[in-house]
Amino acid sequence: MAATQIYNKTSLALLFWLSVNLQTIPVMEASRILAIEMVAGKSHWNFMSSVLRSLVEAGHNVTVFTPFLDGDRTNYTEIDTSNDFPMKLDMDAMQTIRDFGEPFALVKTLSGLSRFYCDVIHGNQKLVDLLTPGTRDRYDLLLVEPLTFDCISYIAHTLDTPVIYLIPSPMITFTERMFTGHLSNPSYVSNLFASHAVPGTFAQRFTNTALLTYSMVRTRYDELVTLIMDTRSYDLAPTVNPSIIFQNSHYVTESPRPTTPNVIYVGGIHLKPAKTILKDILDFIEDSPHGVIFFTFGSTIKVSSLPEHIEKAFKDALADVPQRILWKYEGEMKDKPKNVMTKKWFPQREILLHPKVKLFISHGGMSGVYEAVDGSVPVLGIPVF
């Protein structure tokens, strides 16, 4: 279908831009690539692992620091960081809303998390050994997810290697200035943390501008205070700007906005051919005369942690529809409606490609949005954070 053709092109775009960036490497020699996943979020890793998979399939040699292990294979080596990072999986729904739902407070939270993640990765002994003079392996390229604090330049400078940023979401406007030097106009480019999409009213534009200004000032303030009061060795390296930024976005789902030439949209690169659906799930779908609704808040939010009155409202509403419901739910559901199947995990990609799926109820994660677009499934979005 047309959507699949669009997304298949993202892999070609990725490989083309990497080939341009690696012109100095002999044609018949595979590149040695070092990748670092800085955030222990499954959706973040889904994006990075998909980029790495494309590189391995193209014959490059990849070594990656990651908390999400899939097993070593030819040209692909994992270094386990799962004991270093607190895993962002199955979090309490209401606590997540409190922590990430207020945009001005979220900016400060991100600054603190960035410093924490920098300390974690730079404290990893295998990375320390890798950066030690006399024991350094040679790498041709560094791939990393950037944070609001720059602790990547130290690694890139030490290894003397160019950097590619992998951003698993649309660009946050205040980080755009940090990563590219460009500042989007807040009168029509929305802040990712704003409660609206494209600002259409004066109030929305004013709020959008205020949020952008606050975000830039607050981030810079936190950075200066940290550098003065608690300097790390990795703070002292000269800045190494990214050669390319691969962003998990696509023109199909994004509002028009200016970007610098080194920002490449590769949204949908994680889409893979569907695998076989487990028999009990497949039978539940195919035996439904009116189709199926798929309900999930992804790997980060634990739906079973919703307050009882909110969960009851969902159950009462979904019990009245003629469709069957696949509901990602942890544990046993009390008073489960007869038309509902619950599991802790569902094969989301495969389900959204099934022709009997009529609706996707989601928190709006990027992976799920592209999978729904590719499967031509309408989305009922419930933004949690």
C-alpha positions in Angstrom: 0.0 0.0 0.0 1.1 3.6 -0.4 1.8 4.1 3.3 4.1 1.1 3.3 6.0 2.4 0.3 6.5 5.7 2.0 7.9 4.1 5.1 10.1 1.7 3.1 11.8 4.8 1.7 13.0 5.9 5.1 15.5 3.0 5.3 16.8 4.0 1.9 17.1 7.6 3.0 19.0 6.5 6.1 21.5 4.4 4.2 22.0 7.2 1.6 22.8 9.8 4.1 25.1 7.5 6.0 26.9 6.6 2.8 27.5 10.3 2.2 28.7 10.9 5.7 31.1 7.9 5.5 32.8 8.8 2.2 36.2 8.7 3.7 36.0 5.0 4.4 37.1 2.6 1.7 34.2 1.3 -0.4 34.7 -2.4 0.4 35.3 -1.8 4.1 32.3 -2.0 6.5 32.1 0.9 9.0 32.6 0.3 12.8 29.8 2.1 14.6 29.4 2.8 18.3 25.8 3.5 19.5 24.6 4.5 23.0 21.0 4.4 24.2 20.9 7.1 26.8 17.2 6.6 28.0 15.8 3.4 29.3 12.5 3.8 27.6 11.2 1.0 25.3 9.8 3.4 22.7 13.2 5.2 22.5 14.9 1.9 22.0 12.5 0.7 19.3 13.6 3.7 17.2 17.3 3.3 17.8 17.3 -0.5 17.4 15.5 -0.1 14.0 18.2 2.3 12.8 20.9 -0.1 14.0 19.2 -3.0 12.3 19.3 -1.2 9.0 23.0 -0.6 9.4 23.7 -4.2 10.3 21.7 -5.4 7.3 23.8 -3.1 5.2 27.0 -4.9 6.4 28.2 -2.4 9.0 29.6 -3.5 12.4 27.6 -2.1 15.3 28.5 -2.1 19.0 25.7 -0.7 21.3 25.3 0.2 24.9 21.7 -0.6 25.7 19.5 -1.7 28.7 17.3 -3.7 26.3 19.0 -6.9 25.3 18.2 -8.8 22.1 21.3 -11.0 21.9 24.6 -10.6 19.9 24.7 -11.7 16.3 26.9 -11.3 13.3 28.2 -7.7 13.1 26.1 -6.7 16.2 27.4 -6.6 19.8 25.4 -5.5 22.8 26.9 -4.1 26.0 24.4 -4.5 28.9 23.5 -1.3 30.8 20.2 -2.7 32.3 21.7 -2.6 35.8 22.7 1.0 35.5 19.4 2.5 34.3 16.0 2.6 36.0 13.7 1.0 33.5 10.8 3.2 32.4 8.3 0.4 32.0 4.8 -0.1 33.4 4.8 3.2 35.3 1.8 4.3 37.4 -0.5 6.3 35.2 -1.5 9.0 37.6 2.1 9.5 38.9 3.2 9.8 35.2 0.6 12.5 34.6 1.7 14.4 37.7 5.4 14.1 36.8 5.1 14.8 33.1 1.8 16.5 32.6 2.7 20.1 33.6 4.9 21.5 30.8 6.8 24.2 32.8 7.7 21.6 35.5 8.6 19.1 32.9 11.4 21.2 31.6 13.2 21.2 35.0 12.5 17.5 35.3 14.2 16.8 32.0 17.3 18.8 33.0 17.7 16.7 36.2 17.1 13.4 34.2 19.6 14.5 31.6 22.3 15.0 34.2 21.4 11.7 35.8 21.6 9.7 32.6 24.9 11.4 31.7 26.4 10.3 35.0 25.0 6.7 34.5 26.5 6.2 31.1 29.8 7.8 31.9 30.0 5.7 35.1 29.7 2.5 33.1 33.0 0.7 33.4 33.0 -0.7 29.9 32.6 2.8 28.5 35.4 4.1 30.8 37.6 1.3 29.5 36.7 2.1 25.9 37.7 5.7 26.4 41.0 4.9 28.2 44.1 5.8 26.1 46.0 2.8 24.8 42.9 0.6 24.9 40.6 2.5 22.6 38.9 0.7 19.7 38.6 2.7 16.5 35.1 3.7 15.5 34.0 5.5 12.4 30.8 6.9 13.7 28.9 7.5 17.0 25.1 7.2 17.1 23.4 8.5 20.2 20.1 9.9 21.5 20.9 13.5 22.7 19.8 14.9 26.0 19.3 18.5 27.2 22.8 18.4 28.7 25.7 17.7 26.3 27.8 14.8 27.6 28.3 13.2 24.2 30.9 15.6 23.0 33.4 14.2 25.4 32.9 10.7 23.9 33.0 11.9 20.3 36.1 14.1 21.0 37.9 11.3 22.8 37.2 8.8 20.1 37.8 11.4 17.3 34.6 10.4 15.6 31.6 12.2 14.0 28.2 12.1 15.7 24.7 11.3 14.5 21.8 12.2 16.7 18.8 9.9 16.9 15.7 11.7 18.1 12.8 9.3 18.9 10.1 12.0 18.7 9.3 15.2 16.9 11.8 17.9 17.7 11.3 19.8 20.9 11.6 23.4 19.9 14.0 24.5 22.6 16.3 21.6 22.0 16.2 22.4 18.2 18.3 25.5 19.0 20.8 23.4 21.0 21.1 20.7 18.3 21.0 22.7 15.1 21.3 26.4 15.9 17.9 27.0 14.4 14.9 28.4 16.3 11.5 27.7 14.9 8.9 30.5 15.0 6.6 29.9 18.0 3.7 31.7 16.2 3.1 28.6 14.1 5.5 25.8 15.3 4.1 24.3 18.5 6.2 23.3 21.5 6.0 19.5 21.9 5.1 20.1 25.6 2.2 22.4 24.8 -1.4 21.4 25.3 -2.3 22.3 21.8 -1.1 21.3 18.3 -0.5 24.1 15.8 -1.2 27.4 17.7 -4.2 29.0 16.1 -5.3 31.7 18.6 -3.5 34.6 20.1 -3.6 33.0 23.5 -2.1 29.8 22.2 0.7 31.7 20.4 1.4 33.7 23.5 1.5 30.6 25.7 3.7 28.8 23.1 6.2 31.7 23.0 6.3 31.9 26.8 6.9 28.1 27.1 9.7 28.3 24.5 11.3 31.3 26.3 11.0 29.7 29.7 12.4 26.3 28.4 15.5 27.9 26.9 16.2 30.1 29.9 15.5 27.4 32.4 17.7 24.8 30.6 20.6 27.2 30.2 20.3 28.3 33.9 20.3 24.6 35.1 23.3 23.9 32.8 25.3 26.9 34.2 24.5 26.1 37.8 25.5 22.5 37.3 28.7 23.4 35.5 29.7 25.9 38.3 28.6 23.8 41.3 29.1 20.3 40.2 31.5 20.1 37.2 32.2 16.7 35.7 35.1 15.8 33.5 32.8 15.2 30.5 31.6 18.9 30.8 35.1 20.2 29.8 35.2 18.7 26.3 34.9 21.0 23.2 31.5 20.8 21.6 31.1 18.3 18.8 28.0 19.2 16.7 26.0 16.4 15.0 26.8 15.8 11.4 23.3 14.5 10.8 20.1 14.2 12.9 17.8 11.3 12.2 14.3 12.1 13.6 11.4 9.8 14.2 9.0 12.0 12.3 7.4 12.0 8.9 5.8 14.6 6.7 2.6 12.5 6.7 2.1 13.1 10.4 3.8 16.4 11.0 2.6 19.9 10.5 4.8 21.9 8.1 7.9 23.5 9.8 11.3 24.6 8.7 14.3 22.4 9.4 18.0 22.6 8.8 19.4 20.4 5.9 21.0 17.9 8.3 17.7 16.9 9.9 16.4 13.8 8.2 12.9 12.4 8.8 12.9 8.6 9.0 9.6 8.1 10.8 8.3 4.5 10.3 11.7 3.0 9.9 10.8 0.6 12.7 8.0 -1.0 10.7 8.8 -4.6 9.9 6.8 -7.4 8.1 4.1 -8.8 10.3 4.7 -12.1 12.2 2.2 -14.7 13.0 -0.4 -13.8 15.7 -0.8 -16.2 18.6 -3.7 -18.5 18.0 -5.9 -17.4 20.9 -5.6 -13.8 19.9 -6.1 -14.5 16.2 -9.2 -16.6 16.9 -10.6 -13.8 19.2 -10.1 -11.3 16.3 -11.4 -13.4 13.4 -14.4 -14.7 15.3 -15.6 -11.2 15.9 -18.6 -10.4 13.6 -18.2 -6.6 14.1 -14.4 -6.3 14.2 -12.1 -5.5 17.1 -10.9 -2.4 19.0 -7.3 -2.4 20.3 -6.7 -0.5 23.5 -3.2 0.1 24.9 -1.1 2.8 26.6 2.1 1.2 25.4 5.0 -0.1 27.4 5.5 2.9 29.7 2.1 3.2 31.3 0.4 0.5 33.4 -3.3 0.8 32.5 -4.2 -1.2 35.6 -2.9 1.7 37.7 -5.7 4.0 36.6 -8.1 5.1 39.4 -11.0 2.7 39.8 -13.6 5.2 38.6 -11.7 5.9 35.4 -11.2 2.2 34.7 -14.9 1.6 35.4 -15.8 4.3 32.9 -13.7 2.6 30.2 -15.2 -0.8 31.0 -18.8 0.5 31.0 -18.3 2.3 27.7 -16.5 -0.6 25.9 -19.0 -3.2 27.2 -21.7 -1.4 25.2 -20.0 -1.5 21.8 -20.6 -4.4 19.4 -16.9 -4.9 18.7 -14.6 -7.1 20.7 -11.8 -5.4 22.7 -8.2 -6.3 22.9 -7.0 -4.5 26.1 -3.4 -4.4 27.2 -3.8 -4.8 31.0 -1.5 -6.0 33.7 -2.9 -8.6 36.1 -6.5 -9.8 36.5 -9.3 -7.3 35.6 -12.2 -7.3 38.0 -15.7 -7.3 36.4 -14.2 -7.7 33.0 -16.8 -7.2 30.2 -17.6 -10.3 28.2 -16.3 -8.8 24.9 -12.9 -8.0 26.4 -9.6 -10.0 26.2 -6.8 -8.8 28.4 -3.1 -9.6 28.3 0.0 -8.0 29.6 1.4 -7.9 26.1 -0.1 -7.9 22.6 1.8 -8.0 19.2 0.8 -4.4 18.4 2.3 -4.3 14.9 0.6 -7.5 13.8 -2.8 -6.6 15.3 -2.9 -3.2 13.7 -2.3 -4.8 10.3 -5.3 -7.2 10.7 -8.2 -6.1 8.5 -10.8 -6.7 11.3 -9.2 -4.0 13.6 -11.6 -1.0 13.5 -10.1 1.4 16.1 -6.9 1.9 18.0 -7.2 3.6 21.5 -3.8 4.8 22.4 -1.8 7.4 24.4 -0.2 8.5 21.1 3.2 6.9 21.2 5.2 7.5 18.0 5.7 3.8 17.2 2.0 3.1 17.5 0.9 6.1 15.5 3.0 5.0 12.5 1.9 1.4 12.8 -1.8 2.6 12.8 -1.2 4.8 9.8 0.5 1.9 8.0 -2.4 -0.4 8.9 -5.0 2.3 7.9 -6.5 2.1 11.4 -8.2 5.3 12.9 -6.8 6.4 16.3 -8.6 7.6 19.4 -5.9 9.5 21.2 -5.8 9.8 25.0 -2.6 11.8 25.7 -1.2 10.9 29.1 2.1 12.7 28.9 
